[in-house]
Amino acid sequence: MKKQVLALAVMALAAGGAMAQATDTLAKIKASGSVTMGVRDSSGALAYTIGDGKYVGFHTEMARKILSDVQKQLGLPKLEVKEQLVTSQNRIPLVQNGTVDLECGSTTNNATRQKDVAFAITTYVEEVRIAVKADSGITKVADLNGKSVATTTGTTSVQTLRKNERAQGIDFKEVMGKDHADSFLLLESGRADAFVMDGQILAGNISKSKNPAGFKVVGEPLSVEPIACMMRKDDPAFKKAVDDSIKNQIKDGSLAKLYDKWFNQPIPPTNTKVGLPLSEATKAAWAAPNDKPMEDYAKK
């Protein structure tokens, strides 16, 4: 009996050690000399691809700087940064299971997701809006009655729309895109009358379309959402390293320059401007760094 108890105790200690190792990302990075960054291919100017496996954008470039700072903190002469494409559907599971160490795309920090993953401090505050064809006649939420509304699988935008007080009594059909580019294609091809999503994602997809003048973003903001990088839960050392890097980027002005580069200057592959000035809400988030979920923003 004593041997069984001892064996169980050893197994429990081993399991505990394995769990601790699994959530000690800095130790994992130092031991392997590598880190895996989650990348997005159509999250507007925050994170997207220009083809040939090249991923760019405001949050993508910010994430590379974060990992460069982690490399310096660990004293590594070289750090291999692997890039793993993630989608709205699989981004959280891939962070949870250890496939992705850091994901900086277009993920809203909310209370439900905080049960599964940890979030860095907010680096972008988003407004959920409605994109339509310029000649659609749709100018507000009420005009969506009887229409088809596209959104991306695994995102919260249509839930946000349905909860909005201006949507009471409005009956619309949901059409799901597998990613943001696919959702915009539903609007572009006429299979959907509107696309509900983060404003910068809408603006980014419009700017890259064949006819940017043929689309517009309409209506009042449906919600205000803090966007932040994701990482595994219960890993305070790695979260501190990520947050410290972001705070330094805010303090030295490099994050503001990065924002200007991706939102106010011509960007690849079409060299068009998104044309989205830094919002007051994002400025406020940078001035008082925090990792508060969306629900706290809604109380303001």
Solvent accessible surface area in square Angstrom, and as a share of the most:
residue,aa,sasa,rsa
1,M,178,0.79
2,K,176,0.75
3,K,172,0.73
4,Q,117,0.52
5,V,83,0.48
6,L,118,0.59
7,A,50,0.39
8,L,116,0.58
9,A,46,0.36
10,V,85,0.49
11,M,127,0.57
12,A,66,0.51
13,L,138,0.69
14,A,66,0.51
15,A,63,0.49
16,G,41,0.39
17,G,40,0.39
18,A,59,0.46
19,M,128,0.57
20,A,62,0.48
21,Q,130,0.58
22,A,56,0.43
23,T,30,0.17
24,D,56,0.29
25,T,2,0.01
26,L,19,0.10
27,A,46,0.36
28,K,75,0.32
29,I,0,0.00
30,K,115,0.49
31,A,95,0.73
32,S,69,0.45
33,G,23,0.22
34,S,16,0.11
35,V,3,0.02
36,T,22,0.13
37,M,2,0.01
38,G,1,0.01
39,V,2,0.01
40,R,5,0.02
41,D,42,0.22
42,S,7,0.04
43,S,0,0.00
44,G,1,0.01
45,A,1,0.00
46,L,0,0.00
47,A,0,0.00
48,Y,1,0.00
49,T,45,0.26
50,I,60,0.30
51,G,32,0.30
52,D,143,0.74
53,G,55,0.53
54,K,120,0.51
55,Y,34,0.13
56,V,25,0.14
57,G,0,0.00
58,F,0,0.00
59,H,0,0.00
60,T,3,0.01
61,E,51,0.23
62,M,0,0.00
63,A,0,0.00
64,R,90,0.33
65,K,77,0.33
66,I,0,0.00
67,L,1,0.01
68,S,42,0.27
69,D,32,0.16
70,V,1,0.00
71,Q,45,0.20
72,K,141,0.60
73,Q,110,0.49
74,L,26,0.13
75,G,61,0.59
76,L,28,0.14
77,P,132,0.83
78,K,160,0.68
79,L,19,0.10
80,E,92,0.41
81,V,58,0.33
82,K,97,0.41
83,E,69,0.31
84,Q,66,0.29
85,L,70,0.35
86,V,2,0.01
87,T,43,0.25
88,S,9,0.06
89,Q,84,0.37
90,N,54,0.28
91,R,6,0.02
92,I,27,0.13
93,P,64,0.40
94,L,30,0.15
95,V,0,0.00
96,Q,86,0.38
97,N,101,0.52
98,G,24,0.23
99,T,57,0.33
100,V,0,0.00
101,D,2,0.01
102,L,0,0.00
103,E,0,0.00
104,C,2,0.01
105,G,0,0.00
106,S,7,0.04
107,T,0,0.00
108,T,6,0.04
109,N,0,0.00
110,N,12,0.06
111,A,44,0.34
112,T,90,0.53
113,R,21,0.08
114,Q,54,0.24
115,K,155,0.66
116,D,59,0.30
117,V,1,0.01
118,A,20,0.15
119,F,6,0.02
120,A,0,0.00
121,I,8,0.04
122,T,1,0.00
123,T,0,0.00
124,Y,10,0.04
125,V,7,0.04
126,E,5,0.02
127,E,69,0.31
128,V,1,0.00
129,R,57,0.21
130,I,0,0.00
131,A,0,0.00
132,V,0,0.00
133,K,68,0.29
134,A,41,0.32
135,D,131,0.68
136,S,45,0.29
137,G,62,0.59
138,I,5,0.02
139,T,72,0.42
140,K,107,0.45
141,V,2,0.01
142,A,47,0.37
143,D,41,0.21
144,L,0,0.00
145,N,83,0.43
146,G,68,0.65
147,K,70,0.30
148,S,23,0.15
149,V,0,0.00
150,A,0,0.00
151,T,3,0.02
152,T,0,0.00
153,T,46,0.27
154,G,38,0.37
155,T,22,0.13
156,T,26,0.15
157,S,4,0.02
158,V,9,0.05
159,Q,103,0.46
160,T,16,0.09
161,L,0,0.00
162,R,116,0.42
163,K,168,0.71
164,N,20,0.10
165,E,129,0.58
166,R,102,0.37
167,A,8,0.06
168,Q,144,0.64
169,G,81,0.78
170,I,31,0.16
171,D,105,0.54
172,F,14,0.06
173,K,135,0.57
174,E,67,0.30
175,V,31,0.18
176,M,94,0.42
177,G,1,0.01
178,K,132,0.56
179,D,24,0.13
180,H,2,0.01
181,A,49,0.38
182,D,34,0.18
183,S,0,0.00
184,F,10,0.04
185,L,85,0.42
186,L,12,0.06
187,L,1,0.00
188,E,51,0.23
189,S,60,0.39
190,G,49,0.48
191,R,136,0.50
192,A,3,0.02
193,D,56,0.29
194,A,0,0.00
195,F,0,0.00
196,V,0,0.00
197,M,4,0.02
198,D,8,0.04
199,G,11,0.11
200,Q,0,0.00
201,I,1,0.00
202,L,0,0.00
203,A,18,0.14
204,G,1,0.01
205,N,13,0.06
206,I,19,0.10
207,S,12,0.07
208,K,59,0.25
209,S,17,0.11
210,K,197,0.84
211,N,85,0.44
212,P,56,0.35
213,A,88,0.69
214,G,17,0.17
215,F,22,0.09
216,K,82,0.35
217,V,50,0.29
218,V,14,0.08
219,G,21,0.20
220,E,107,0.48
221,P,47,0.30
222,L,13,0.06
223,S,25,0.16
224,V,60,0.35
225,E,2,0.01
226,P,0,0.00
227,I,0,0.00
228,A,0,0.00
229,C,0,0.00
230,M,0,0.00
231,M,0,0.00
232,R,17,0.06
233,K,73,0.31
234,D,113,0.58
235,D,10,0.05
236,P,106,0.67
237,A,51,0.40
238,F,1,0.00
239,K,45,0.19
240,K,127,0.54
241,A,8,0.06
242,V,0,0.00
243,D,14,0.07
244,D,51,0.26
245,S,3,0.02
246,I,0,0.00
247,K,87,0.37
248,N,85,0.43
249,Q,3,0.01
250,I,40,0.20
251,K,177,0.75
252,D,96,0.50
253,G,25,0.24
254,S,43,0.28
255,L,0,0.00
256,A,47,0.36
257,K,151,0.64
258,L,22,0.11
259,Y,6,0.02
260,D,58,0.30
261,K,92,0.39
262,W,12,0.04
263,F,0,0.00
264,N,39,0.20
265,Q,77,0.34
266,P,71,0.45
267,I,7,0.03
268,P,48,0.30
269,P,78,0.49
270,T,69,0.40
271,N,107,0.55
272,T,48,0.28
273,K,118,0.50
274,V,16,0.09
275,G,44,0.43
276,L,55,0.27
277,P,98,0.62
278,L,42,0.21
279,S,46,0.30
280,E,129,0.58
281,A,42,0.33
282,T,1,0.00
283,K,91,0.38
284,A,60,0.46
285,A,4,0.03
286,W,21,0.07
287,A,86,0.67
288,A,65,0.50
289,P,55,0.34
290,N,33,0.17
291,D,56,0.29
292,K,94,0.40
293,P,21,0.13
294,M,39,0.17
295,E,68,0.30
296,D,45,0.23
297,Y,22,0.08
298,A,82,0.63
299,K,162,0.69
300,K,177,0.75
